[in-house]
Amino acid sequence: MMDHIWDGFYTGQEHKSMFPAVIQTTGFYQIEYTGTPFNNMRYIMKGLNGLIKLRVLYWNAGSYSVSVAGSVVEPNAFDSTIGK
């Protein structure tokens, strides 16, 4: 997928990494990146109904936030009994 740009004289295309997938809107899904993870990743669920649980294995240390419709979702308290 490409993002069309215009720089004033020439037109061009920049690579836009997108990974569309069709999933059922019930269940648990896990995503693990095998290469360099993105600095900014957006997940969009387009469905009329349903609920999914998504876990992203992100191996870089840092501070992360999750937002839904522009509102930041507060993290859950750490629970060591859950395991992997």
Buried (B, 14 or more C-beta within 10 A) or exposed (E): EEEEEEEEEEEEEEEEEEEEEEEEEEEEEEEEEEEEEEEEEEEEEEEEEEEBEEEBEBEEEEEEEEEEEEEEEEEEEEEEEEEE
